[in-house]
Amino acid sequence: MRTSDTAQPTRLRRSGNEQGQALLLIHGWAQDQRIFDELRMALNAEFDIYSYDRPGYGASSLAPNLAQEHLDAAQLVAEIGREKVIILGLVKAHASRHDLPARRPRMCKS
């Protein structure tokens, strides 16, 4: 993770059932992680839910950098520390969602 982002306590938000399957939510263009608030409430009982603000949005102080986002997503998956993490991304989140499996295939399973 880029060091200028590590001090942000809102970078990775967690809620839900810690015993449930891990679910990482990646918001799309011109949004922030609040876009998932209703979904989070609906799924909290079943899933261990994580989300974050992509660079350039919400609480992130970083400038957007699509070439870097798969690395950010990979770092967050590693921080979650679970064997399996479901990734749900919206539209422009595709850079993180699709680049991560392509560049780190051992982290991901179809």
C-alpha positions in Angstrom: 0.0 0.0 0.0 1.2 3.5 -0.7 2.6 4.9 2.5 0.7 8.2 2.4 -2.5 6.2 2.8 -1.6 4.0 5.7 -2.4 6.7 8.3 -6.0 6.9 7.2 -8.2 5.1 9.7 -11.1 5.0 7.2 -9.1 3.2 4.5 -10.5 -0.3 5.3 -13.9 -0.4 6.8 -15.2 -3.7 8.3 -18.6 -4.8 9.5 -20.7 -7.9 9.7 -20.3 -11.4 10.8 -16.6 -12.2 11.6 -17.3 -15.9 11.1 -18.9 -15.3 7.6 -17.3 -15.4 4.2 -15.1 -12.4 3.6 -16.5 -9.9 1.1 -14.5 -6.9 -0.3 -16.6 -4.2 -1.8 -14.9 -1.9 -4.4 -16.9 1.2 -5.4 -17.0 2.7 -8.9 -16.2 6.0 -10.5 -17.3 9.2 -8.7 -18.5 7.3 -5.6 -17.1 6.3 -2.3 -17.6 3.3 0.0 -20.9 4.8 1.3 -22.5 3.6 -1.9 -22.6 0.1 -0.2 -24.2 1.2 3.1 -27.6 -0.4 2.3 -26.0 -3.6 0.9 -23.8 -3.8 3.9 -26.8 -3.6 6.2 -28.6 -6.3 4.2 -25.6 -8.7 4.3 -24.0 -8.0 7.7 -25.6 -11.1 9.3 -24.1 -13.5 6.7 -20.8 -11.9 5.5 -17.6 -10.4 7.0 -17.7 -7.2 4.9 -14.9 -4.9 4.0 -14.8 -1.8 1.8 -12.5 1.2 1.2 -12.3 4.5 -0.5 -10.4 4.2 -3.8 -7.7 6.8 -4.4 -9.2 10.1 -5.2 -12.6 9.4 -3.5 -14.1 9.7 -0.1 -11.6 9.7 2.7 -8.6 8.8 0.5 -6.1 11.6 0.1 -4.4 9.9 -2.8 -4.8 10.9 -6.5 -6.4 8.3 -8.7 -3.9 5.9 -10.3 -5.6 3.0 -12.2 -2.2 1.4 -12.8 -1.7 1.1 -9.0 -5.2 0.1 -7.9 -4.7 -3.7 -8.4 -1.7 -3.4 -6.0 -3.9 -1.6 -3.4 -6.6 -4.2 -3.7 -4.0 -7.0 -3.4 -2.6 -5.4 -0.2 -6.1 -5.1 1.3 -6.8 -8.7 0.5 -3.6 -9.6 2.3 -4.6 -7.4 5.3 -7.9 -9.2 5.5 -5.9 -12.4 5.9 -8.5 -14.9 4.9 -8.0 -17.9 2.6 -10.9 -16.7 0.3 -12.2 -13.2 -0.3 -15.2 -12.5 -2.5 -14.6 -9.3 -4.5 -17.6 -7.3 -5.7 -16.7 -4.2 -7.8 -18.8 -1.6 -9.5 -18.1 -0.3 -13.1 -14.8 1.6 -12.8 -13.8 -0.6 -10.0 -13.0 -3.1 -12.8 -9.3 -2.0 -12.8 -8.9 -3.4 -9.2 -11.3 -6.3 -9.6 -10.0 -7.6 -12.9 -6.3 -6.7 -12.6 -5.9 -8.4 -9.3 -6.8 -11.9 -10.5 -4.8 -11.3 -13.7 -1.7 -10.1 -11.9 -2.0 -12.2 -8.7 -3.7 -15.5 -9.8 -2.7 -17.4 -6.7 -4.7 -14.9 -4.6 -7.9 -15.4 -6.6 -10.1 -18.3 -7.6 -12.9 -18.1 -10.1 
